[in-house]
Amino acid sequence: MHSKVHDKETFQIILSSRGNNVTNLGALNAGIPENINTLKYYCNWPAMLPIEKYTKYSCSFVFKSENYAGILTNNGFVNVDVGRTQIFDGTTQSFNLGIIYPVALNVTAGSQSSFYNSTNNDNNSVIIYPTQNIITVTLNTFAGVAMAQMPNYVLILNLTPC
């Protein structure tokens, strides 16, 4: 998706754990020991981002998971591998795009649910133009282990040239 806001182009990449661009979803559904915490997505970058115009993008994102029947307690990192370690959070270079956090709903006697969340205002990084068409998204706790009970999710990357 492509839009202009205040004369700045913004490009959106939508990654859904239920999407048809997940390259390892068949293995996940077949019971192979992969889980939703590490999914690989296909993205045709040249069709999405004009490399001839820009090579660096400011990246904010929205992350929303489905409701989980219970209370999720971990904060975590959204780790995105686009072919090289080219995500900058301040002066640090890593694969960590930003954070997600649990939000509790319906916390009443006998009825508890929660979901993972992050908004455009929570995270801001810089991404250098990707070098491969496979995006690997890994969801880990701050301690570096897979987040427990991860529900299906949507991750929307908002890329604005900088």
Phi, psi and omega per residue, in radians:
M1 nan 2.538 -3.070
H2 -2.377 2.350 3.109
S3 -2.587 2.838 3.066
K4 -2.035 2.281 3.074
V5 -2.228 2.087 3.120
H6 0.921 0.823 3.114
D7 1.137 0.187 3.036
K8 -1.923 2.273 3.075
E9 -1.262 2.441 3.041
T10 -2.272 2.333 -3.131
F11 -1.991 2.376 3.125
Q12 -1.984 2.332 3.026
I13 -2.023 2.112 -3.100
I14 -1.860 2.103 -3.137
L15 -2.068 2.030 3.141
S16 -2.044 2.378 3.108
S17 -1.154 -0.227 3.065
R18 -1.842 0.177 -3.033
G19 -1.407 2.834 -3.130
N20 -1.474 -0.002 3.072
N21 -1.740 0.180 3.067
V22 -1.373 2.089 -3.052
T23 -1.466 -0.354 -3.133
N24 -1.962 0.336 -3.119
L25 -1.217 -0.589 3.106
G26 -1.040 -0.761 3.102
A27 -1.122 -0.684 3.121
L28 -1.084 -0.825 -3.135
N29 -1.194 -0.470 -3.129
A30 -1.414 -0.017 3.096
G31 1.528 0.137 3.053
I32 -1.158 2.461 -2.990
P33 -1.213 1.031 2.893
E34 -1.933 2.787 3.098
N35 -2.377 3.094 -3.070
I36 -1.198 -0.198 3.136
N37 -1.278 -0.309 3.069
T38 -2.374 1.855 3.104
L39 -2.161 2.592 3.103
K40 -1.954 2.307 -3.119
Y41 -2.074 2.512 3.031
Y42 -1.569 2.337 3.084
C43 -2.475 2.151 3.085
N44 -1.477 1.488 -3.047
W45 -0.974 -0.802 -3.135
P46 -1.028 -0.522 3.088
A47 -1.362 -0.404 -3.086
M48 -1.654 -0.699 -3.056
L49 -2.172 2.231 -3.128
P50 -1.332 1.690 -3.098
I51 -1.111 -0.482 -3.123
E52 -1.210 -0.315 -3.135
K53 -1.768 -0.679 -3.006
Y54 -2.407 2.578 3.044
T55 -2.176 -0.150 -3.126
K56 -2.329 2.393 -3.068
Y57 -2.301 2.365 2.933
S58 -1.318 2.307 -3.059
C59 -2.165 2.119 2.918
S60 -2.041 2.837 -3.132
F61 -2.593 2.775 3.020
V62 -2.047 2.305 3.092
F63 -2.224 2.225 3.056
K64 -2.403 2.287 3.041
S65 -1.827 2.899 3.003
E66 -1.227 2.846 3.084
N67 -1.155 2.520 3.056
Y68 -1.974 2.325 -3.135
A69 -1.368 1.462 -3.100
G70 2.640 -3.041 -3.112
I71 -1.841 2.058 3.018
L72 -1.427 2.439 -3.021
T73 -2.159 -0.209 -3.045
N74 -1.586 2.428 2.849
N75 -1.552 2.693 -3.120
G76 -2.697 3.059 3.095
F77 -1.792 2.482 2.901
V78 -1.666 1.954 -3.106
N79 -1.805 2.157 -3.084
V80 -2.167 2.101 3.096
D81 -1.838 1.998 3.134
V82 -1.949 0.406 3.060
G83 1.930 -0.252 3.080
R84 -2.825 2.811 3.133
T85 -1.389 1.450 -3.052
Q86 -2.250 0.628 3.035
I87 -1.920 2.225 -3.110
F88 -2.022 2.145 3.028
D89 -1.971 1.692 -2.987
G90 1.291 -2.124 3.126
T91 -1.791 -0.040 -3.099
T92 -1.565 2.365 3.113
Q93 -1.810 2.210 -3.114
S94 -2.797 -3.013 3.005
F95 -1.699 -0.120 -3.103
N96 -1.309 1.933 3.138
L97 -1.341 -0.634 -3.137
G98 2.985 -2.862 -3.040
I99 -1.966 2.748 2.930
I100 -2.240 2.735 -3.082
Y101 -2.533 2.668 -3.139
P102 -1.396 2.574 3.052
V103 -2.208 2.166 -3.127
A104 -1.517 2.454 3.083
L105 -2.225 2.714 2.997
N106 0.824 0.793 -3.124
V107 -1.435 1.510 3.081
T108 -2.281 2.962 -3.127
A109 -1.001 2.065 3.073
G110 1.455 -0.092 -3.110
S111 -2.384 1.755 3.135
Q112 -2.261 2.386 3.023
S113 -2.590 2.835 -3.137
S114 -2.741 2.953 3.094
F115 -2.617 2.837 3.064
Y116 -1.624 2.539 -2.990
N117 -2.548 2.686 2.908
S118 -2.868 2.503 -3.112
T119 -2.051 2.974 3.098
N120 -0.959 -0.506 -3.089
N121 -1.451 -0.180 -3.075
D122 -1.488 -0.497 -2.989
N123 -2.444 2.432 3.022
N124 -2.557 2.124 -3.141
S125 -2.307 3.081 3.040
V126 -2.141 2.321 3.117
I127 -2.053 2.308 3.003
I128 -1.466 2.594 -3.082
Y129 -0.821 2.253 -3.081
P130 -1.101 2.714 -3.130
T131 -1.899 -0.090 3.105
Q132 -2.463 2.787 -3.100
N133 -1.587 0.085 3.050
I134 -1.855 2.202 3.075
I135 -1.838 2.157 3.074
T136 -1.818 2.095 3.109
V137 -1.870 2.131 3.109
T138 -2.111 2.331 -3.121
L139 -1.984 1.897 -3.085
N140 -2.191 2.721 2.996
T141 -1.218 2.998 3.087
F142 -1.087 -0.404 3.115
A143 -1.430 -0.072 3.074
G144 1.567 0.207 3.086
V145 -1.866 2.726 -3.115
A146 -0.992 2.412 3.123
M147 -1.226 2.269 -3.104
A148 -1.268 2.588 3.044
Q149 0.934 0.720 -3.123
M150 -1.227 2.055 3.062
P151 -1.337 2.932 3.017
N152 -1.019 2.682 -3.006
Y153 -2.578 2.953 2.954
V154 -2.232 2.317 3.079
L155 -2.100 2.066 -3.141
I156 -1.940 1.981 3.099
L157 -1.570 2.219 3.082
N158 -1.903 1.946 -3.043
L159 -1.945 2.100 3.133
T160 -2.117 2.181 -3.139
P161 -0.965 2.475 3.088
C162 -2.301 nan nan
